[in-house]
Amino acid sequence: MEPTKFDFAYLKMAKEWANLSYCKRKQVGALIVKDRMIISDGYNGTPSGFENCCEDENGNTQWYVLHAEANAILKLARSTQSAKDATLYLTLSPCKECSKLILQAGIKKIVYIDDYSDNDGIDFLRNHGIETLKIPI
């Protein structure tokens, strides 16, 4: 499938959202879009009420840091909106754990810029009928 001008626009917005992250090692942004409306957003970081320090003294990501897509899905869960048949725009493809959340949330399409350190998450989604599109902008 060919990318649309909206795919590029939402990915650019996800990149801007990633800039809000306090994480030093990697900043990731996510937008959930349905019927051309942004219904949720997220970036990687610590849970609400935690100190905004994502890495330990060795530069490793703290275990409790939430990924951008998890934050967007959890934010959506507190609203009246549904992710069913929505598109998720990400600056980084999802990990295995987040892929399960994406599938369970009913998201039908993933559009992303860069690959995560392994492709297990994206392979999982493809194997379960979720459309995936990489646009390296």
DSSP file with accessible surface (Angstrom, degrees, kcal/mol):
  #  RESIDUE AA STRUCTURE BP1 BP2  ACC     N-H-->O    O-->H-N    N-H-->O    O-->H-N    TCO  KAPPA ALPHA  PHI   PSI    X-CA   Y-CA   Z-CA
    1    1 A M              0   0  150      0, 0.0     0, 0.0     0, 0.0     0, 0.0   0.000 360.0 360.0 360.0 136.7    0.0    0.0    0.0
    2    2 A E        -     0   0  160      1,-0.1     2,-0.0   131,-0.0   131,-0.0  -0.584 360.0-111.7 -80.6 139.5    1.2    3.4   -0.9
    3    3 A P        -     0   0   42      0, 0.0     2,-0.2     0, 0.0    -1,-0.1  -0.362  30.2-140.1 -68.0 150.4    1.6    6.1    1.8
    4    4 A T     >  -     0   0   63      1,-0.1     4,-1.8    -2,-0.0     5,-0.2  -0.603  27.0-104.9-102.9 169.5   -0.8    9.0    1.8
    5    5 A K  H  > S+     0   0  161      1,-0.2     4,-2.1    -2,-0.2     5,-0.1   0.835 123.7  56.7 -63.2 -28.2   -0.1   12.7    2.5
    6    6 A F  H  > S+     0   0   61      2,-0.2     4,-3.0     1,-0.2     5,-0.3   0.886 100.9  56.0 -70.7 -36.5   -1.9   12.0    5.8
    7    7 A D  H  > S+     0   0    2      1,-0.2     4,-2.2     2,-0.2    -2,-0.2   0.944 110.4  45.2 -58.4 -46.5    0.5    9.2    6.7
    8    8 A F  H  X S+     0   0   75     -4,-1.8     4,-2.2     2,-0.2    -2,-0.2   0.912 113.5  50.0 -63.2 -42.8    3.4   11.6    6.3
    9    9 A A  H  X S+     0   0   45     -4,-2.1     4,-2.0     1,-0.2    -2,-0.2   0.932 111.9  46.4 -64.1 -45.6    1.6   14.4    8.3
   10   10 A Y  H  X S+     0   0   23     -4,-3.0     4,-2.4     1,-0.2    -1,-0.2   0.878 111.5  52.3 -67.4 -35.3    0.7   12.1   11.2
   11   11 A L  H  X S+     0   0    0     -4,-2.2     4,-2.2    -5,-0.3    -1,-0.2   0.907 108.0  51.3 -66.6 -38.8    4.3   10.7   11.3
   12   12 A K  H  X S+     0   0  129     -4,-2.2     4,-1.8     1,-0.2    -2,-0.2   0.903 110.9  48.8 -62.7 -39.0    5.7   14.2   11.5
   13   13 A M  H  X S+     0   0   85     -4,-2.0     4,-2.4     2,-0.2    -2,-0.2   0.896 108.1  53.5 -66.9 -39.5    3.4   14.9   14.4
   14   14 A A  H  X S+     0   0    0     -4,-2.4     4,-2.2     1,-0.2    -2,-0.2   0.889 106.7  53.3 -62.2 -37.2    4.4   11.7   16.1
   15   15 A K  H  X S+     0   0   93     -4,-2.2     4,-1.1     2,-0.2    -1,-0.2   0.909 109.1  48.4 -63.5 -40.9    8.1   12.9   15.8
   16   16 A E  H  < S+     0   0  128     -4,-1.8     3,-0.5     1,-0.2     4,-0.3   0.902 109.9  52.1 -63.9 -40.4    7.1   16.2   17.4
   17   17 A W  H >< S+     0   0   85     -4,-2.4     3,-1.9     1,-0.2     4,-0.3   0.877 101.6  61.0 -63.9 -36.4    5.3   14.3   20.2
   18   18 A A  H >< S+     0   0    6     -4,-2.2     3,-1.9     1,-0.3    -1,-0.2   0.843  92.1  67.3 -59.6 -31.4    8.5   12.2   20.7
   19   19 A N  T 3< S+     0   0   95     -4,-1.1    -1,-0.3    -3,-0.5    -2,-0.2   0.680  89.0  65.9 -64.4 -15.5   10.3   15.4   21.6
   20   20 A L  T <  S+     0   0   83     -3,-1.9    -1,-0.3    -4,-0.3    -2,-0.2   0.652  79.1 106.6 -79.0 -15.4    8.1   15.7   24.8
   21   21 A S    <   -     0   0    6     -3,-1.9    24,-0.1    -4,-0.3     6,-0.0  -0.373  61.6-152.2 -66.8 141.7    9.8   12.5   26.2
   22   22 A Y        +     0   0  135     22,-0.4    32,-0.3    -2,-0.1    -1,-0.1   0.492  61.4 116.0 -87.7  -6.3   12.2   13.0   29.1
   23   23 A a        -     0   0    4     21,-0.5    21,-0.0     1,-0.1    30,-0.0  -0.405  48.8-165.0 -67.7 139.6   14.1    9.8   28.0
   24   24 A K  S    S+     0   0  178     -2,-0.1     3,-0.2     1,-0.1    -1,-0.1   0.821  81.3  53.0 -92.4 -38.5   17.7   10.4   26.9
   25   25 A R  S    S-     0   0  157      1,-0.3     2,-0.3    34,-0.1    -1,-0.1   0.910 126.2  -2.7 -68.6 -43.1   18.4    7.1   25.2
   26   26 A K        -     0   0   99      2,-0.0     2,-0.5    -8,-0.0    -1,-0.3  -0.964  58.9-155.8-153.8 130.8   15.5    7.0   22.8
   27   27 A Q        -     0   0   83     -2,-0.3     2,-0.4    -3,-0.2    -9,-0.1  -0.957  19.9-177.2-111.2 124.7   12.5    9.4   22.4
   28   28 A V        -     0   0   11     -2,-0.5    16,-1.6   -10,-0.2     2,-0.3  -0.967   7.6-164.4-127.1 137.7    9.4    7.8   20.8
   29   29 A G  E     -A   43   0A   0     -2,-0.4    62,-1.8    14,-0.2    63,-0.4  -0.891   4.2-170.9-121.3 152.3    6.1    9.3   19.9
   30   30 A A  E     -AB  42  90A   0     12,-2.6    12,-2.2    -2,-0.3     2,-0.4  -0.999   6.7-173.8-142.6 143.0    2.7    7.7   19.1
   31   31 A L  E     -AB  41  89A   5     58,-2.3    58,-3.2    -2,-0.3     2,-0.5  -0.998  13.3-151.6-133.0 138.2   -0.6    8.9   17.7
   32   32 A I  E     -AB  40  88A   0      8,-2.6     7,-2.9    -2,-0.4     8,-1.4  -0.955  21.4-171.7-108.8 123.7   -3.8    6.9   17.4
   33   33 A V  E     +AB  38  87A   8     54,-3.1    54,-3.1    -2,-0.5     2,-0.4  -0.954  12.2 175.8-123.0 135.5   -6.0    8.2   14.5
   34   34 A K  E >  S-A   37   0A  48      3,-2.7     3,-1.5    -2,-0.4    52,-0.1  -0.992  75.0  -7.5-140.1 127.8   -9.5    7.2   13.6
   35   35 A D  T 3  S-     0   0  139     -2,-0.4    -1,-0.1     1,-0.3     3,-0.1   0.897 129.5 -57.5  52.9  42.6  -11.6    8.8   10.8
   36   36 A R  T 3  S+     0   0  168      1,-0.2     2,-0.4    -3,-0.0    -1,-0.3   0.709 115.5 115.6  60.0  25.3   -8.8   11.4   10.4
   37   37 A M  E <   -A   34   0A 109     -3,-1.5    -3,-2.7     0, 0.0     2,-0.6  -0.984  69.5-126.1-121.3 134.1   -9.1   12.5   14.0
   38   38 A I  E     +A   33   0A  67     -2,-0.4    -5,-0.2    -5,-0.2     3,-0.1  -0.696  32.1 173.6 -75.2 116.9   -6.4   12.1   16.5
   39   39 A I  E     +     0   0A  26     -7,-2.9     2,-0.3    -2,-0.6    -6,-0.2   0.582  62.3   4.3-104.5 -12.7   -8.1   10.2   19.4
   40   40 A S  E     -A   32   0A   5     -8,-1.4    -8,-2.6     2,-0.0     2,-0.3  -0.981  58.1-168.3-163.1 161.8   -5.0    9.6   21.5
   41   41 A D  E     +A   31   0A  32     -2,-0.3     2,-0.3   -10,-0.2   -10,-0.2  -0.952  10.0 169.1-147.7 162.2   -1.3   10.4   21.8
   42   42 A G  E     -A   30   0A   4    -12,-2.2   -12,-2.6    -2,-0.3     2,-0.3  -0.981  15.6-161.3-168.1 161.5    1.6    9.2   23.8
   43   43 A Y  E     -A   29   0A  78     -2,-0.3   -14,-0.2   -14,-0.2     2,-0.1  -0.955  41.4 -87.4-143.6 160.3    5.4    9.3   24.2
   44   44 A N  S    S+     0   0   15    -16,-1.6   -21,-0.5    -2,-0.3   -22,-0.4  -0.447  70.0 107.0 -72.6 143.6    7.7    7.0   26.2
   45   45 A G  B     -E   66   0B   7     21,-2.0    21,-3.1   -24,-0.1     3,-0.1  -0.977  65.0 -52.2 171.0-177.7    8.3    7.9   29.8
   46   46 A T        -     0   0   17     -2,-0.3    19,-0.1    19,-0.2     3,-0.1  -0.380  64.1 -89.9 -78.2 157.6    7.7    7.1   33.4
   47   47 A P    >   -     0   0   35      0, 0.0     3,-2.1     0, 0.0    -1,-0.1  -0.227  60.5 -74.8 -62.3 158.4    4.2    6.6   34.9
   48   48 A S  T 3  S+     0   0  118      1,-0.3     3,-0.1    -3,-0.1    -3,-0.0  -0.241 121.3  25.0 -54.4 135.8    2.4    9.6   36.3
   49   49 A G  T 3  S+     0   0   87      1,-0.3    -1,-0.3    -3,-0.1     2,-0.2   0.271  97.3 114.2  91.2 -11.9    3.7   10.7   39.6
   50   50 A F  S <  S-     0   0   97     -3,-2.1    -1,-0.3     1,-0.1     2,-0.1  -0.541  79.8 -93.7 -85.4 158.6    7.2    9.2   39.0
   51   51 A E        -     0   0  156     -2,-0.2     2,-2.1     1,-0.1    -1,-0.1  -0.455  41.3-114.8 -64.3 141.2   10.4   11.3   38.7
   52   52 A N  S    S+     0   0   81     -2,-0.1     2,-0.5    -7,-0.1    -1,-0.1  -0.277  77.0 121.0 -80.5  56.5   11.0   11.9   34.9
   53   53 A C        +     0   0   44     -2,-2.1   -30,-0.1     1,-0.1    -2,-0.1  -0.953  33.6 176.3-122.3 109.2   14.2    9.9   34.8
   54   54 A a        +     0   0    0     -2,-0.5     8,-3.5   -32,-0.3     2,-0.3   0.684  59.8  57.8 -88.3 -21.7   14.0    7.1   32.3
   55   55 A E  B    S-F   61   0C  18      6,-0.3     6,-0.2     1,-0.1     2,-0.1  -0.818  72.8-129.9-115.2 152.1   17.5    5.7   32.6
   56   56 A D    >   -     0   0   42      4,-2.8     3,-2.2    -2,-0.3    -1,-0.1  -0.231  48.9 -81.4 -83.6-175.2   19.6    4.3   35.4
   57   57 A E  T 3  S+     0   0  171      1,-0.3    -1,-0.1     2,-0.1    -2,-0.0   0.708 131.8  53.6 -64.2 -17.9   23.1    5.4   36.2
   58   58 A N  T 3  S-     0   0  121      2,-0.1    -1,-0.3     3,-0.0     3,-0.1   0.363 120.3-106.5 -95.5   2.6   24.5    3.1   33.5
   59   59 A G  S <  S+     0   0   33     -3,-2.2     2,-0.3     1,-0.3    -2,-0.1   0.528  74.9 138.4  85.4   6.5   22.2    4.5   30.8
   60   60 A N        -     0   0   94      1,-0.1    -4,-2.8   -35,-0.0    -1,-0.3  -0.632  61.9-102.6 -85.3 144.2   19.9    1.5   30.7
   61   61 A T  B     -F   55   0C  55     -2,-0.3    -6,-0.3    -6,-0.2    -1,-0.1  -0.421  38.3-112.9 -66.3 132.9   16.1    2.1   30.5
   62   62 A Q    >   -     0   0   47     -8,-3.5     3,-1.6    -2,-0.1    -1,-0.1  -0.378  22.7-122.0 -63.3 145.8   14.3    1.6   33.8
   63   63 A W  T 3  S+     0   0  230      1,-0.3    -1,-0.1    -2,-0.1    -2,-0.1   0.778 108.1  57.3 -63.2 -25.7   12.0   -1.4   33.8
   64   64 A Y  T 3  S+     0   0   59      2,-0.1    -1,-0.3   -10,-0.1     2,-0.2   0.481  74.9 119.3 -90.5   1.0    8.9    0.8   34.6
   65   65 A V    <   -     0   0   16     -3,-1.6     2,-0.4   -11,-0.2   -19,-0.2  -0.459  59.8-136.0 -67.8 132.5    9.2    3.1   31.7
   66   66 A L  B     -E   45   0B  50    -21,-3.1   -21,-2.0    -2,-0.2     2,-0.1  -0.740  15.2-121.9 -90.3 138.6    6.1    2.9   29.5
   67   67 A H     >  -     0   0   59     -2,-0.4     4,-2.5   -23,-0.2     5,-0.2  -0.401  26.3-110.6 -75.4 157.0    6.5    2.8   25.7
   68   68 A A  H  > S+     0   0    0      1,-0.2     4,-2.3     2,-0.2   -38,-0.2   0.896 117.1  48.1 -56.8 -45.7    4.8    5.5   23.6
   69   69 A E  H  > S+     0   0    6      1,-0.2     4,-2.5     2,-0.2    -1,-0.2   0.885 110.4  52.0 -68.0 -34.6    2.1    3.2   22.1
   70   70 A A  H  > S+     0   0    6      2,-0.2     4,-2.9     1,-0.2     5,-0.2   0.930 109.7  49.9 -64.5 -43.3    1.3    1.7   25.5
   71   71 A N  H  X S+     0   0   42     -4,-2.5     4,-2.4     1,-0.2    -2,-0.2   0.919 111.8  48.1 -60.7 -42.6    0.8    5.3   26.9
   72   72 A A  H  X S+     0   0    0     -4,-2.3     4,-2.0     2,-0.2    -2,-0.2   0.919 113.9  46.3 -65.6 -41.9   -1.5    6.2   24.0
   73   73 A I  H  X S+     0   0   22     -4,-2.5     4,-2.0     2,-0.2    -2,-0.2   0.924 114.0  48.0 -67.2 -42.0   -3.6    3.0   24.4
   74   74 A L  H  X S+     0   0   88     -4,-2.9     4,-0.9     2,-0.2    -2,-0.2   0.895 110.6  51.5 -67.0 -37.8   -3.8    3.4   28.1
   75   75 A K  H >< S+     0   0   89     -4,-2.4     3,-0.7    -5,-0.2    -1,-0.2   0.913 110.1  50.0 -62.6 -41.7   -4.8    7.1   27.7
   76   76 A L  H >< S+     0   0    8     -4,-2.0     3,-1.9     1,-0.2     5,-0.3   0.868 101.4  62.5 -64.9 -36.1   -7.5    6.0   25.2
   77   77 A A  H 3< S+     0   0   80     -4,-2.0    -1,-0.2     1,-0.3    -2,-0.2   0.780 101.0  53.6 -63.0 -24.7   -8.8    3.4   27.7
   78   78 A R  T << S+     0   0  206     -4,-0.9    -1,-0.3    -3,-0.7    -2,-0.2   0.429 105.2  68.2 -88.3   0.3   -9.7    6.2   30.1
   79   79 A S  S <  S-     0   0   54     -3,-1.9    -3,-0.0     2,-0.2     0, 0.0  -0.418  92.7-108.1-107.2-173.2  -11.7    8.0   27.5
   80   80 A T  S    S+     0   0  145     -2,-0.1     2,-0.1     2,-0.1    -3,-0.1   0.414  87.5 100.2 -94.8   0.1  -15.0    7.3   25.7
   81   81 A Q        -     0   0   90     -5,-0.3     2,-0.4   -42,-0.1    -2,-0.2  -0.440  62.0-142.6 -84.1 161.7  -13.2    6.6   22.4
   82   82 A S        -     0   0   59     -2,-0.1    24,-0.1     2,-0.1    -2,-0.1  -0.962  10.4-148.5-124.1 143.0  -12.4    3.1   21.0
   83   83 A A    >   +     0   0    8     -2,-0.4     3,-2.5    22,-0.3    25,-0.3   0.474  54.4 133.9 -85.4  -1.1   -9.2    2.1   19.1
   84   84 A K  T 3  S-     0   0  118      1,-0.3    23,-0.2    23,-0.1    22,-0.1  -0.272  83.5  -2.9 -56.6 124.6  -11.2   -0.4   17.1
   85   85 A D  T 3  S+     0   0   85     21,-2.8    -1,-0.3     1,-0.2    22,-0.2   0.612 103.5 137.6  68.0  16.7  -10.2   -0.1   13.4
   86   86 A A    <   -     0   0    0     -3,-2.5    22,-2.2    20,-0.2    23,-1.3  -0.344  52.4-121.4 -84.8 170.2   -7.9    2.9   14.2
   87   87 A T  E     -Bc  33 109A  19    -54,-3.1   -54,-3.1    21,-0.2     2,-0.5  -0.942  17.0-148.2-113.1 136.5   -4.4    3.5   12.8
   88   88 A L  E     -Bc  32 110A   0     21,-2.8    23,-2.8    -2,-0.4     2,-0.5  -0.920   7.4-160.2-107.2 123.0   -1.4    3.8   15.1
   89   89 A Y  E     +Bc  31 111A  11    -58,-3.2   -58,-2.3    -2,-0.5     2,-0.3  -0.921  18.6 174.7-104.0 127.6    1.4    6.1   14.0
   90   90 A L  E     -Bc  30 112A   0     21,-2.7    23,-1.1    -2,-0.5   -60,-0.2  -0.970  39.9-146.5-134.9 147.8    4.8    5.5   15.6
   91   91 A T  E    S+     0   0A  13    -62,-1.8    23,-1.6    -2,-0.3     2,-0.3   0.691  97.7  31.9 -82.0 -17.6    8.3    6.8   15.3
   92   92 A L  E    S- c   0 114A  17    -63,-0.4    23,-0.2    21,-0.2    -1,-0.2  -1.000  94.1-107.2-140.0 135.0    9.6    3.3   16.2
   93   93 A S        -     0   0    2     21,-2.6    24,-0.1    -2,-0.3    28,-0.1  -0.208  50.0 -93.3 -60.5 154.0    8.0   -0.1   15.5
   94   94 A P        -     0   0    0      0, 0.0    28,-0.4     0, 0.0    27,-0.3  -0.313  30.7-126.9 -74.8 151.2    6.4   -1.8   18.5
   95   95 A C     >  -     0   0   11     26,-0.2     4,-2.0    25,-0.1     5,-0.1  -0.251  38.5 -92.6 -78.9 177.3    8.1   -4.4   20.7
   96   96 A K  H  > S+     0   0  110      1,-0.2     4,-1.3     2,-0.2    -1,-0.1   0.911 124.5  49.2 -60.0 -46.1    6.6   -7.8   21.5
   97   97 A E  H  > S+     0   0  122      1,-0.2     4,-1.2     2,-0.2     3,-0.3   0.928 113.0  45.5 -64.6 -44.4    4.8   -6.6   24.6
   98   98 A C  H  > S+     0   0    6      1,-0.2     4,-2.5     2,-0.2    -1,-0.2   0.841 104.5  63.9 -68.9 -30.8    3.2   -3.5   23.0
   99   99 A S  H  X S+     0   0    0     -4,-2.0     4,-2.4     1,-0.2    -1,-0.2   0.877  99.9  52.9 -60.6 -36.4    2.2   -5.6   20.0
  100  100 A K  H  X S+     0   0  102     -4,-1.3     4,-2.5    -3,-0.3    -1,-0.2   0.912 109.5  48.6 -64.7 -40.3   -0.1   -7.6   22.2
  101  101 A L  H  X S+     0   0   74     -4,-1.2     4,-2.2     2,-0.2    -2,-0.2   0.899 110.4  51.7 -64.7 -41.1   -1.7   -4.4   23.4
  102  102 A I  H  X>S+     0   0    0     -4,-2.5     5,-1.6     2,-0.2     4,-0.7   0.935 112.2  45.3 -61.9 -47.6   -2.1   -3.1   19.9
  103  103 A L  H ><5S+     0   0   55     -4,-2.4     3,-1.3     1,-0.2    -2,-0.2   0.947 114.3  48.1 -61.4 -47.6   -3.8   -6.3   18.8
  104  104 A Q  H 3<5S+     0   0  172     -4,-2.5    -1,-0.2     1,-0.3    -2,-0.2   0.830 105.8  58.8 -65.0 -31.1   -6.1   -6.4   21.8
  105  105 A A  H 3<5S-     0   0   28     -4,-2.2   -22,-0.3    -5,-0.2    -1,-0.3   0.638 113.2-117.2 -74.1 -15.5   -7.1   -2.8   21.4
  106  106 A G  T <<5 +     0   0   27     -3,-1.3   -21,-2.8    -4,-0.7   -20,-0.2   0.613  54.0 162.2  90.0  12.5   -8.4   -3.5   17.9
  107  107 A I      < -     0   0    2     -5,-1.6    -1,-0.3   -23,-0.2   -20,-0.2  -0.458  20.8-167.1 -66.6 136.5   -6.0   -1.3   16.0
  108  108 A K        +     0   0  112    -22,-2.2    23,-2.1   -25,-0.3     2,-0.3   0.624  62.2  33.3-103.8 -15.7   -6.0   -2.3   12.3
  109  109 A K  E     -cd  87 131A  20    -23,-1.3   -21,-2.8    21,-0.2     2,-0.4  -0.999  55.5-161.5-147.3 142.1   -3.0   -0.5   10.9
  110  110 A I  E     -cd  88 132A   0     21,-2.8    23,-2.1    -2,-0.3     2,-0.4  -0.985   6.3-175.1-122.1 130.9    0.5    0.5   12.1
  111  111 A V  E     +cd  89 133A   0    -23,-2.8   -21,-2.7    -2,-0.4     2,-0.3  -0.997  18.6 167.2-124.2 126.8    2.6    3.2   10.3
  112  112 A Y  E     -cd  90 134A   5     21,-2.3    23,-3.1    -2,-0.4   -21,-0.2  -0.923  35.4-148.8-141.6 164.3    6.1    3.7   11.6
  113  113 A I  E    S+     0   0A   5    -23,-1.1     2,-0.3    -2,-0.3   -21,-0.2   0.885  77.7  24.8 -97.8 -56.5    9.4    5.3   10.8
  114  114 A D  E    S-c   92   0A  87    -23,-1.6   -21,-2.6   -24,-0.1     2,-0.3  -0.787  77.4-108.6-116.3 159.3   12.2    3.2   12.3
  115  115 A D        -     0   0   65     -2,-0.3     4,-0.1   -23,-0.2   -24,-0.0  -0.650  27.8-125.4 -86.6 139.8   12.6   -0.4   13.3
  116  116 A Y        -     0   0   69     -2,-0.3    -1,-0.1     2,-0.3   -23,-0.0  -0.204  45.5 -87.3 -67.0 170.4   12.8   -1.5   16.9
  117  117 A S  S    S+     0   0  106    -24,-0.1     2,-0.3     2,-0.1    -1,-0.1   0.741 115.0  23.7 -61.3 -23.1   15.8   -3.6   17.9
  118  118 A D  S    S-     0   0   53      1,-0.0     3,-0.3     0, 0.0    -2,-0.3  -0.961  70.6-136.8-137.4 160.2   14.0   -6.8   16.8
  119  119 A N  S  > S+     0   0   71     -2,-0.3     4,-2.8     1,-0.2     5,-0.2   0.287  73.5 106.5 -98.5  11.2   11.1   -7.4   14.4
  120  120 A D  H  > S+     0   0   78      1,-0.2     4,-2.4     2,-0.2    -1,-0.2   0.887  80.3  49.4 -59.1 -40.9    9.2   -9.9   16.6
  121  121 A G  H  > S+     0   0    0     -3,-0.3     4,-2.0   -27,-0.3    -1,-0.2   0.938 114.0  43.2 -65.5 -46.1    6.5   -7.3   17.5
  122  122 A I  H  > S+     0   0    1    -28,-0.4     4,-2.5    -4,-0.2    -2,-0.2   0.896 113.7  52.3 -69.3 -37.1    5.9   -6.2   13.9
  123  123 A D  H  X S+     0   0   65     -4,-2.8     4,-2.6     2,-0.2    -2,-0.2   0.922 107.8  52.9 -62.6 -41.9    6.0   -9.9   12.7
  124  124 A F  H  X S+     0   0   64     -4,-2.4     4,-0.7    -5,-0.2    -2,-0.2   0.929 110.6  46.9 -57.8 -46.6    3.4  -10.8   15.4
  125  125 A L  H ><>S+     0   0    0     -4,-2.0     5,-2.5     1,-0.2     3,-1.0   0.928 112.0  49.3 -64.5 -44.7    1.1   -8.0   14.1
  126  126 A R  H ><5S+     0   0  110     -4,-2.5     3,-1.7     1,-0.3    -1,-0.2   0.907 108.0  54.6 -59.9 -42.5    1.5   -9.0   10.5
  127  127 A N  H 3<5S+     0   0  133     -4,-2.6    -1,-0.3     1,-0.3    -2,-0.2   0.648 108.1  51.3 -67.1 -14.6    0.8  -12.6   11.3
  128  128 A H  T <<5S-     0   0  102     -3,-1.0    -1,-0.3    -4,-0.7    -2,-0.2   0.058 125.0 -97.3-111.8  22.0   -2.5  -11.5   13.0
  129  129 A G  T < 5S+     0   0   70     -3,-1.7     2,-0.5     1,-0.3    -3,-0.2   0.589  74.1 142.9  81.6  11.8   -3.8   -9.5   10.0
  130  130 A I      < -     0   0   15     -5,-2.5    -1,-0.3    -6,-0.2     2,-0.2  -0.749  51.0-126.2 -87.1 127.6   -2.7   -6.0   11.1
  131  131 A E  E     -d  109   0A  76    -23,-2.1   -21,-2.8    -2,-0.5     2,-0.4  -0.516  28.8-166.3 -71.4 135.3   -1.5   -3.9    8.2
  132  132 A T  E     -d  110   0A  27     -2,-0.2     2,-0.4   -23,-0.2   -21,-0.2  -0.974  10.8-177.9-127.5 142.4    1.9   -2.5    8.7
  133  133 A L  E     -d  111   0A  25    -23,-2.1   -21,-2.3    -2,-0.4     2,-0.5  -0.968  11.6-156.5-142.2 120.5    3.7    0.3    6.7
  134  134 A K  E     +d  112   0A  84     -2,-0.4   -21,-0.2   -23,-0.2   -20,-0.0  -0.875  12.2 178.5 -98.3 127.0    7.2    1.5    7.2
  135  135 A I        -     0   0   10    -23,-3.1     2,-1.7    -2,-0.5    -2,-0.0  -0.880  15.2-157.4-127.1  95.3    7.9    5.1    6.0
  136  136 A P              0   0   96      0, 0.0   -23,-0.1     0, 0.0   -22,-0.1  -0.546 360.0 360.0 -77.3  86.3   11.5    6.1    6.8
  137  137 A I              0   0   70     -2,-1.7    -2,-0.0  -129,-0.0   -24,-0.0  -0.568 360.0 360.0 -91.1 360.0   11.1    9.9    6.7
